[in-house]
Amino acid sequence: MAFQFTDANFQKEALESNIPVLVDFYADWCGPCKMIAPIVAELADEYEGVFKIGKINIDQESATAEKYRVMSIPTLIIFKNGVPVDTVVGAVPKKALLDKLEAHK
């Protein structure tokens, strides 16, 4: 199951994580976000212990989205050692996300 990030826990749970992190910036009203949500959930299960994979709702947690200049959703950002190392914008096939994750293991 995908982790739920918030503005309050983002520093500790994402930036200070000892494993790479994939954050899905989404909103409940976003159609493409709904399309990619099951893929993110599957990846969270498949990569448990290798990546921390989770979501952050940009309507409820806008400060983090603003900090990382998220202009379109879904935006997925991979963080490694607290630094954004890769970004995917839009609903993409699972294979595209798998390739990104594998590149940053």
C-alpha positions in Angstrom: 0.0 0.0 0.0 1.3 3.5 -0.9 2.4 5.7 2.0 0.5 8.9 2.6 2.9 11.9 2.7 1.9 15.2 4.2 3.5 18.6 4.5 4.1 17.8 8.1 5.8 14.4 7.6 7.6 15.1 4.2 10.9 16.1 5.7 11.2 13.0 7.9 9.5 10.4 5.7 10.7 11.4 2.2 13.8 13.6 2.5 15.4 11.8 5.5 14.5 8.3 4.2 17.4 5.8 4.1 16.0 4.3 0.9 15.0 6.1 -2.3 11.5 7.6 -2.4 8.9 7.9 -5.1 6.3 10.6 -4.4 3.1 10.8 -6.5 1.7 14.4 -6.4 -2.0 14.0 -7.1 -5.5 15.4 -6.5 -8.8 13.5 -6.0 -10.5 15.3 -8.9 -7.7 14.5 -11.4 -8.6 11.8 -14.0 -5.0 10.9 -15.0 -4.1 10.7 -11.3 -6.9 8.1 -10.8 -5.5 6.2 -13.8 -2.0 5.9 -12.4 -3.1 5.3 -8.7 -3.4 1.5 -9.1 0.1 1.4 -10.7 1.6 3.4 -7.8 -0.1 1.0 -5.3 1.3 -2.1 -7.1 4.8 -0.6 -7.2 4.6 0.2 -3.5 3.9 -3.5 -2.8 6.5 -4.8 -5.3 9.3 -2.4 -4.1 8.6 -2.5 -0.4 11.9 -2.2 1.5 13.7 -1.1 -1.7 11.8 2.2 -2.3 9.4 4.1 -0.1 6.5 4.8 -2.5 3.6 7.1 -1.6 1.3 9.9 -2.5 0.7 13.5 -1.5 -2.6 15.3 -2.2 -1.7 18.7 -3.6 -5.0 20.2 -2.6 -4.6 19.3 1.1 -0.8 19.6 1.3 0.0 22.5 -1.1 3.3 23.7 0.6 5.2 20.6 -0.6 3.8 20.8 -4.1 4.8 24.5 -4.3 8.3 23.8 -3.0 8.9 21.3 -5.8 7.2 23.5 -8.4 4.5 20.9 -9.2 2.5 22.5 -12.0 0.8 19.5 -13.6 -0.6 16.4 -12.0 0.1 13.6 -11.7 3.8 14.5 -11.1 6.0 11.7 -9.7 9.3 12.7 -8.2 12.1 10.2 -7.2 14.1 11.4 -4.2 17.5 9.9 -3.3 19.3 11.1 -0.2 16.8 14.0 0.1 17.4 15.3 -3.4 15.0 15.0 -6.4 16.8 12.9 -9.0 14.1 12.2 -11.5 10.6 13.4 -12.5 7.7 11.9 -14.5 4.8 14.1 -15.4 1.5 12.7 -16.5 -0.1 9.2 -16.5 2.5 6.8 -17.9 2.5 3.0 -18.4 3.8 0.9 -15.5 6.9 0.0 -17.6 7.9 3.6 -17.8 7.8 3.9 -14.0 9.6 0.6 -13.5 12.4 1.8 -15.8 12.8 5.0 -13.7 12.8 3.0 -10.4 15.3 0.5 -11.7 17.6 3.4 -12.8 17.7 4.8 -9.2 17.9 1.7 -7.0 
